[in-house]
């Protein structure tokens, strides 16, 4: 049996990632980044740093608890940084990291797609619902 270096083992593990497997770390990451609040927070921060209150106003419907949880999760995952500026009151700014900016390109594209194609999806839903009702 050939001995592998640590770098070779990491590369082999990366090749073997399979997001279709529930226990695969990439499946868990995909679950996290496909969350609605994550997509909206990352898309909002793509425009530049924002304060907590600005994010809360920008993202309609997000509760303070959910916004806080989402921001903490994104910080833990290395997608944003939280900067505290001592003042009265304390100022806290959130900024995407380079990793977060790379994700924002994808999530902003999905958000833009949803905004562009919602009428088509809505029409398809209505047609489907009508056909389904006719079958019953």
Rosetta blueprint (number, residue, H / E / L):
1 X L
2 X L
3 X L
4 X L
5 X L
6 X H
7 X H
8 X H
9 X H
10 X H
11 X H
12 X H
13 X H
14 X H
15 X H
16 X H
17 X L
18 X L
19 X L
20 X L
21 X L
22 X L
23 X L
24 X L
25 X H
26 X H
27 X H
28 X H
29 X H
30 X H
31 X H
32 X H
33 X H
34 X L
35 X L
36 X H
37 X H
38 X H
39 X H
40 X H
41 X H
42 X H
43 X H
44 X H
45 X H
46 X L
47 X L
48 X L
49 X L
50 X E
51 X E
52 X H
53 X H
54 X H
55 X H
56 X H
57 X H
58 X H
59 X L
60 X L
61 X L
62 X L
63 X L
64 X H
65 X H
66 X H
67 X H
68 X H
69 X H
70 X H
71 X H
72 X H
73 X H
74 X H
75 X H
76 X H
77 X L
78 X L
79 X L
80 X E
81 X E
82 X E
83 X E
84 X E
85 X E
86 X L
87 X L
88 X L
89 X L
90 X L
91 X E
92 X E
93 X E
94 X E
95 X E
96 X E
97 X L
98 X H
99 X H
100 X H
101 X H
102 X H
103 X H
104 X H
105 X H
106 X H
107 X H
108 X H
109 X H
110 X H
111 X H
112 X H
113 X H
114 X H
115 X H
116 X H
117 X H
118 X H
119 X H
120 X H
121 X H
122 X H
123 X H
124 X H
125 X H
126 X H
127 X H
128 X H
129 X H
130 X H
131 X H
132 X H
133 X H
134 X H
135 X H
136 X L
